[in-house]
């Protein structure tokens, strides 16, 4: 009987010492900057999907610190409504989640940070920007590949990289002057392996980028 009681006591002790995995705090890992991110500036990584959505990872970096970010869905041809971003999340350089589960439409969304950060990653899914060709099977045109971001307090260029799901092909990019009231597209960018990329200098860093892709 004594041996049985001792075994029960040991089992209870071991169970009481077990850590509850659900109660453990999640591990927060600092951001690792993509190689395409300028030392000062921004980077947009956009993947156009077959379902017509665009998965976006938008990065900003500035050694002087970033303490707020304003995002808005682009207004195309003076009209608002169809374009929006869902599942938005902002993460600081140290891995802290600043904002989560954001939905962003045409009305500008300003997020101010409690502490400034030298690097920021904004991820979201852009919807309502892709049109399917009526004549070419599998061809999609993305009118824009990211939200409009207010980069007025940020120095440096913007690099935009566009890719597609496996089996697809980026046909080309076009850029529109964000400072012009007339939305005229000009060819821009160059192939980069299976992706296309364009580097916008500081004067043009808020220009909008459109893409044409083929998907199986």
RAVENBEL-V718764 format. One record per residue. N is the residue number from 1. RES is the residue in three letters. D_FIRST is the distance of its C-alpha to the first C-alpha in Angstrom with 1 decimal. Layout:
n=N res=RES d_first=D_FIRST
n=N res=RES d_first=D_FIRST
//
This chain:
n=1 res=UNK d_first=0.0
n=2 res=UNK d_first=3.8
n=3 res=UNK d_first=5.4
n=4 res=UNK d_first=5.2
n=5 res=UNK d_first=6.3
n=6 res=UNK d_first=8.7
n=7 res=UNK d_first=10.0
n=8 res=UNK d_first=10.8
n=9 res=UNK d_first=12.5
n=10 res=UNK d_first=14.4
n=11 res=UNK d_first=15.6
n=12 res=UNK d_first=16.8
n=13 res=UNK d_first=18.6
n=14 res=UNK d_first=20.3
n=15 res=UNK d_first=21.4
n=16 res=UNK d_first=22.8
n=17 res=UNK d_first=24.7
n=18 res=UNK d_first=26.3
n=19 res=UNK d_first=29.9
n=20 res=UNK d_first=31.3
n=21 res=UNK d_first=34.3
n=22 res=UNK d_first=36.1
n=23 res=UNK d_first=36.0
n=24 res=UNK d_first=37.2
n=25 res=UNK d_first=40.9
n=26 res=UNK d_first=43.2
n=27 res=UNK d_first=44.8
n=28 res=UNK d_first=48.5
n=29 res=UNK d_first=50.7
n=30 res=UNK d_first=54.3
n=31 res=UNK d_first=57.1
n=32 res=UNK d_first=58.7
n=33 res=UNK d_first=62.4
n=34 res=UNK d_first=64.0
n=35 res=UNK d_first=66.7
n=36 res=UNK d_first=69.4
n=37 res=UNK d_first=68.8
n=38 res=UNK d_first=71.6
n=39 res=UNK d_first=70.9
n=40 res=UNK d_first=72.5
n=41 res=UNK d_first=72.8
n=42 res=UNK d_first=71.0
n=43 res=UNK d_first=69.8
n=44 res=UNK d_first=69.5
n=45 res=UNK d_first=67.6
n=46 res=UNK d_first=68.2
n=47 res=UNK d_first=67.1
n=48 res=UNK d_first=69.1
n=49 res=UNK d_first=67.0
n=50 res=UNK d_first=68.2
n=51 res=UNK d_first=67.2
n=52 res=UNK d_first=69.7
n=53 res=UNK d_first=67.4
n=54 res=UNK d_first=67.5
n=55 res=UNK d_first=64.4
n=56 res=UNK d_first=65.3
n=57 res=UNK d_first=63.9
n=58 res=UNK d_first=66.2
n=59 res=UNK d_first=65.9
n=60 res=UNK d_first=67.6
n=61 res=UNK d_first=67.8
n=62 res=UNK d_first=69.6
n=63 res=UNK d_first=69.0
n=64 res=UNK d_first=70.4
n=65 res=UNK d_first=67.6
n=66 res=UNK d_first=67.4
n=67 res=UNK d_first=66.5
n=68 res=UNK d_first=67.4
n=69 res=UNK d_first=68.1
n=70 res=UNK d_first=70.4
n=71 res=UNK d_first=70.1
n=72 res=UNK d_first=72.1
n=73 res=UNK d_first=72.9
n=74 res=UNK d_first=76.4
n=75 res=UNK d_first=79.3
n=76 res=UNK d_first=81.2
n=77 res=UNK d_first=84.9
n=78 res=UNK d_first=84.6
n=79 res=UNK d_first=82.1
n=80 res=UNK d_first=78.5
n=81 res=UNK d_first=75.7
n=82 res=UNK d_first=74.3
n=83 res=UNK d_first=72.8
n=84 res=UNK d_first=69.4
n=85 res=UNK d_first=66.4
n=86 res=UNK d_first=62.8
n=87 res=UNK d_first=59.3
n=88 res=UNK d_first=60.8
n=89 res=UNK d_first=58.6
n=90 res=UNK d_first=59.7
n=91 res=UNK d_first=57.8
n=92 res=UNK d_first=58.7
n=93 res=UNK d_first=58.9
n=94 res=UNK d_first=55.5
n=95 res=UNK d_first=53.9
n=96 res=UNK d_first=53.7
n=97 res=UNK d_first=54.5
n=98 res=UNK d_first=57.4
n=99 res=UNK d_first=58.0
n=100 res=UNK d_first=56.4
n=101 res=UNK d_first=57.3
n=102 res=UNK d_first=61.0
n=103 res=UNK d_first=63.7
n=104 res=UNK d_first=67.2
n=105 res=UNK d_first=70.5
n=106 res=UNK d_first=74.1
n=107 res=UNK d_first=73.5
n=108 res=UNK d_first=72.6
n=109 res=UNK d_first=69.0
n=110 res=UNK d_first=68.6
n=111 res=UNK d_first=65.3
n=112 res=UNK d_first=65.2
n=113 res=UNK d_first=62.5
n=114 res=UNK d_first=60.7
n=115 res=UNK d_first=61.2
n=116 res=UNK d_first=63.8
n=117 res=UNK d_first=62.8
n=118 res=UNK d_first=64.7
n=119 res=UNK d_first=63.7
n=120 res=UNK d_first=62.9
n=121 res=UNK d_first=61.9
n=122 res=UNK d_first=62.7
n=123 res=UNK d_first=61.5
n=124 res=UNK d_first=62.5
n=125 res=UNK d_first=63.8
n=126 res=UNK d_first=67.5
n=127 res=UNK d_first=68.8
n=128 res=UNK d_first=72.2
n=129 res=UNK d_first=74.1
n=130 res=UNK d_first=74.4
n=131 res=UNK d_first=77.2
n=132 res=UNK d_first=77.4
n=133 res=UNK d_first=80.7
n=134 res=UNK d_first=82.6
n=135 res=UNK d_first=84.3
n=136 res=UNK d_first=82.0
n=137 res=UNK d_first=78.7
n=138 res=UNK d_first=75.7
n=139 res=UNK d_first=77.7
n=140 res=UNK d_first=76.3
n=141 res=UNK d_first=77.9
n=142 res=UNK d_first=75.9
n=143 res=UNK d_first=78.1
n=144 res=UNK d_first=75.9
n=145 res=UNK d_first=72.8
n=146 res=UNK d_first=71.2
n=147 res=UNK d_first=71.4
n=148 res=UNK d_first=74.0
n=149 res=UNK d_first=72.6
n=150 res=UNK d_first=74.5
n=151 res=UNK d_first=74.8
n=152 res=UNK d_first=77.5
n=153 res=UNK d_first=75.5
n=154 res=UNK d_first=74.4
n=155 res=UNK d_first=76.6
n=156 res=UNK d_first=76.8
n=157 res=UNK d_first=77.2
n=158 res=UNK d_first=75.2
n=159 res=UNK d_first=74.1
n=160 res=UNK d_first=73.4
n=161 res=UNK d_first=71.8
n=162 res=UNK d_first=71.7
n=163 res=UNK d_first=69.9
n=164 res=UNK d_first=69.0
n=165 res=UNK d_first=66.2
n=166 res=UNK d_first=66.1
n=167 res=UNK d_first=69.2
n=168 res=UNK d_first=71.4
n=169 res=UNK d_first=74.2
n=170 res=UNK d_first=75.5
n=171 res=UNK d_first=79.3
n=172 res=UNK d_first=80.3
n=173 res=UNK d_first=80.0
n=174 res=UNK d_first=82.5
n=175 res=UNK d_first=82.6
n=176 res=UNK d_first=84.1
n=177 res=UNK d_first=85.4
n=178 res=UNK d_first=83.2
n=179 res=UNK d_first=86.0
n=180 res=UNK d_first=88.5
n=181 res=UNK d_first=89.0
n=182 res=UNK d_first=89.9
n=183 res=UNK d_first=87.0
n=184 res=UNK d_first=88.7
n=185 res=UNK d_first=86.5
n=186 res=UNK d_first=87.4
n=187 res=UNK d_first=85.9
n=188 res=UNK d_first=83.4
n=189 res=UNK d_first=80.7
n=190 res=UNK d_first=80.4
n=191 res=UNK d_first=78.0
n=192 res=UNK d_first=75.0
n=193 res=UNK d_first=73.5
n=194 res=UNK d_first=72.2
n=195 res=UNK d_first=72.5
n=196 res=UNK d_first=75.4
n=197 res=UNK d_first=75.6
n=198 res=UNK d_first=78.1
n=199 res=UNK d_first=78.3
n=200 res=UNK d_first=79.9
n=201 res=UNK d_first=81.5
n=202 res=UNK d_first=80.9
n=203 res=UNK d_first=83.9
n=204 res=UNK d_first=82.6
n=205 res=UNK d_first=78.8
n=206 res=UNK d_first=78.4
n=207 res=UNK d_first=80.5
n=208 res=UNK d_first=79.0
n=209 res=UNK d_first=78.1
n=210 res=UNK d_first=78.5
n=211 res=UNK d_first=77.5
n=212 res=UNK d_first=78.5
n=213 res=UNK d_first=76.0
n=214 res=UNK d_first=75.6
n=215 res=UNK d_first=72.4
n=216 res=UNK d_first=71.7
//
